[in-house]
Structure formats: structure tokens, C-alpha cells
Amino acid sequence: MSVDGEYSVSFNPFSDKHFCKKFAKKYKTHWIVTQKALKIELSRPDVILSRSMGDIIAEKGNIQICKIEFRVAGTKESRKASGNRCIIVVDRALKAVQIVLVYHKNDLPKSGGETTNWKNLVKENFDDLSELL
């Protein structure tokens, strides 16, 4: 049960199967701590967005797609300098946040820009979100 005003947060299986495995292998227990911290931070998406830790990329009705910067626990880099990002879907009606993609900007193909590449990944793997992007 969540505290009033908090959203439930979950990692989509797609995010777990892809780049999260790379983070887990590289950062080991620090990644586990980071995942827990992300869930806590993202349970209040308005706070994250108001503090310029992320951007709303698309919005339709109660649904928002946002890009959030994060740092891995135990590293000395800032959120911005780390190059680590996650793409989340905020459902305001259900008070739920789904983490659909977690990546480091160097994990994406070198051709095209970062935004184009992650949008293509989302469009290819999430039919229900492709119309928003």
C-alpha cells in the first residue's frame, strides 16, 4: 500500500531483459541499491520533474513519457555527467510509473541521435506508446 500522493513503480520486463543486465554486471550490488533508489525517487514523479532531473517528452491525457537522468550508487559522477537515463511512463489516473527503458547513452547505436535511438526502441517494443512518440 502506498502513502497518499505516491505512485507505484515497476520495471517493465523489457528494461530488465536488456540494458539492466549490463548495469547489473558492471555495477553488481551498487546496481541493486540504484534500482531501489530509482523506485523510491520515481514514486513521486512530480518532485523529480520539478527539480530538473528529467523532462516530459510526450503527453496525452493521463499518460506522460519522461526521460530521467540518474547516477549509479557508489559512483562519483553527477546525474547529468553519468550519461545514464531511464524512460518512464507515468499514468496519472492509475498513479503508476513504469520504467520501460534504462540505458547509458553509449549503449545506443552511434548512428542518429540519442533521442531518435531510444524513441525507436520504445516504438518497436511498445505498440501502445508508439502513437505518443
N, C-alpha and C positions, 0 to 999 in steps of 0.2 A: 504494500500500500504506500502510495507516495504522499508527501506532505503537500498541502494545498498550494497550488502555483507551480509545482514541479511536474516535469514531463517524464514519462517512462522513456528509457533509452535502450536501444538494442543495436547490435552489429548485424547487418544483413549477411547471410551465408556467403554471398558473392565477395564481400570485403574480406571475410575470414579466409576464403579459399585462395585469394590472390595476393595482394601485397602485404597483408597482415602476416602471412607466413614468413616473408622476407624480414619484416621488422622483428618478429619473434626469434628468428635465427640469429640476427645481427645483435639484438639488444638483450636477449634472454629475459631475466627477471625484471629488468627495467621496463620491458615492453608490457609485462603483466601489470606493473604499477601504473604505467601510462594509460593502458586501457581502462583501468578503474578510475583514474583521474578524468579521462575523457567522459566517461559515463556520468560522473558527478558534475562536471562543468556543463555538459550538454543538457542536463536535466533542467537547466534554466537558460534556454536559448536566447532570451531577450537580453540577459546580462552579457553573454558572450558577444552578441551583435552590437550592443551599445558601447562596449569597450573597444571597439575596432579590432577585435580578434578574428573577425570574419565578415563576409559580405553576403547579402541576399543576391543570388544570381537570377532567380526566376520566381514568380509568384502567380498563383491562380487560385482564387477562392481561399480556402483554408490551408492550402499547401504552399510551402516555400522550399526551394532548393538553395542551400547555402554552402559556401566554401569557407572552412575554418582552418586557421593555421594552428599548429601545435608543436610542442617540443617533447622529445622523449625524456622521461625522468632519468636523472643521473648524467645528463649531458650539460654542457655549459653554453650552448647556443640559445639565442632568443627564439621565440616562436617564428618570427619572420625570417631570420637568417638560417634557421634549420632546413627550410625547404620542404618540411612535412606538412601535408594538407589532408583534410578529410572532407568529403562531400556528404552532406546530411540532408535528409528530407524531414521537415518539420510539419507535422499535421496538427494544426491549432484546434481542430474540432475534437480529435481523439486525445490531445495533449500527449503526443508521442513524437519521439525523434528516432529516426532510423539512420544509422551510419551505413551508407551504401558503397563508399569507396574511401580507402585510406592509401595514401601513396607519398612517395618522395618525388619531387619534381623531376629528378634524374631517372626515375623508374619508367617514365612515359617515353614514347618514341621521340627521337630527336627531330623528326620532320614535323613541321607545323608548330603551333604554339602550345603552351601548357593547357590553356583553356580549351582550345579546339580538341586536343587529345583526350582530356578527361570527359568532355561532353560526349565525344564519340563513344567512349567506353560505356558511359551511362546509357546513351541511346541504344546501343547494341544489346545491352543486358537487362534493361528495364523498360519494357514497352510502355508501361503506364506513365513514365516520366519523359519519354521522348517528345511528346507534344508540348511540354513546358520549355524544352530547350530548343 
